[in-house]
Amino acid sequence: MAGMIAARPDMRHVRRTITRAPGLGGEDYHAVTPEAFAKAAENGTFCVHWTAHGLSYGIPADVLTDVQRGTECLANFSRSALLQAKALFPNLTVLNITASPATLARRLAGRARETEAEIAARLAQADKCLPAGLEVVTITNDGLLDDTVAKALAALQPARV
């Protein structure tokens, strides 16, 4: 995602709120406690929120305003939240970035955020089908990052490339 934003600085990179300890890397996120997350969700801080892998995730409510104004936004969603997102964002395009199981296992282990059992559970979900009714662009990310970024941007915005 950072590579796509670097290539397209006019696109908003959506910073998620996550009930994860701060500073664990992998993405720029706003870390909160489960209690703070629940209060924020109750107060309408998020336009979309969900739980996955034992954590809660939220997309800031102002993203909806930006999209309605015509700003292209890039956000990381869970499969479980895609239909909720589609209901809010009718022009949603899902960029389904995949990699081989070996690559995924190596990357997850390299992040050092999850136990072997948690990694195995994530790998078991990796090839789970996406919900029907979505516009999906699938990109394989087993190679060089620059190649993946170029393929993703070309697929999402063929007129700009």
N, C-alpha and C positions, 0 to 999 in steps of 0.2 A: 504494500500500500504506500509506503514511503517513497518508493521508486516511481509510482504512478503520480503521486502528488508533486514530486520534484520535476517530473516531465510536464505536468499540467498544474501549475500553481494557481490557476483560476478555479480549480476544483476544490471544494471544501473537504478537508480530512476530518471526519467526525470522530471526536474523542469520546470513547465510551466511559461510563461509570461502572466500576466492577467491585464486587466484594472480595477483592484480592489484596494481599499485603502490598504496600507501595514498593516501587523499585525493582520489581521482578523481571523487567524487560519484556521483550517480544512486541510491545506496542506502547504507545503513549496513552495512558489511561488515568482516570481519576479514581483513586482508591478510597473506598469507604467501608465502614463496618456494616454488617447485616442490618443492624438497627437503623443506622442512618439511611441506608438504601430503602428500607421499608417506609420510612418517613418521607423520603423524597418521592417515592412512587405514589404514596398516598396524596402528596401535595401537588401532583401533576408535573413534576420536574422532567419526566420522560414522556416521549411520544410513543415509544415502544420499550417494553422491558420483558425479561424472561429469565429463567434459571436453566443452567446447563453445567454439567461436570461439577456439581456441588457449589456453584457460584451464581450470583445474580448479576445481570448485565442490563444497562440502560442506555438508550439513545436520547440525547437531550431534546427537549420539546422544541427548541428553536430551530432544529433541523427542518421541521415541517414548514415553518415560515420561510426559511431559505429556499426550500424546494418550490414552494408556491410562488416565490419571486423569480424563479428560473435558475437558481444556482444549482450546479451539478454537485452532488455530494457523494463521497465514498465512505461507506460504513461497513463494519464487520458485523454480520448477523449470524445467529445460529439457525440451523434448519427449522427448528421449532418455532422461530419467530418470523419466518418469511411470509406466511399468509397474513399475519397481523400487519407486517410492513407493507405488503401489497395492497391491503385495504386502505392504508393511509397514503401510500405513494403509488397511484395507479400506473405511472410510467416506470415503475421499478424494473431494472434489469439486474438479474443475479449473475455475478461473476463467480462461477464455480471453479475455484483453483484447486486442482488435484495434484497428487504426486504418487509415486509407487509406494507400496507399504514399507519397503526398506528405507526409502528417503524420508517418509513420514516418521518412522520409528527413530531414525538417526536425528532428525530435527527436534522431535519432542524430547528425546533424551538429552540433547545438547542444551535445551533451555533450562534443564535442571529444576523444573517447577513441580514435577509430578513423580509419583512413585512408579515402579515398573507395572504394578497392577493398574494404576490409573492410565498409564500409557497404553496398555493392552486394551483397556475399555475404550479409549479414544480410537484406537486403530480398528476395533470391531465396528465402530460407528462410521468410519471414514467413507465406506462405499454405500452407505444408506441412501436411498433414493430421495430426491428433492420432491416437495409437494407438487402436485399437478397444477397447471394453470399459470405457471410463471414463465417469463421470458428468461431463458438461461443461456449463458455463453460459458462454455467449458474450456479452460486453459490448463495444460499440463505443465507443472513447474518442477521438473526433474533436472533441468539444465541450468544455464547461466541466468542470473536474476535479470540482467539487461534484456535478454531475449524474451523472458516471460513478461516483463513490463511492456515491451514493444508489442507483443502478441495481444496482451490484454487491452492496451489502448487502441490498437487497430480494430479489435473486435467490438469494442464499445463505441468507438467514434470513428468509423471508417472514413468519414468525410474530412476529418481533421488530419489524418495521417498522410 
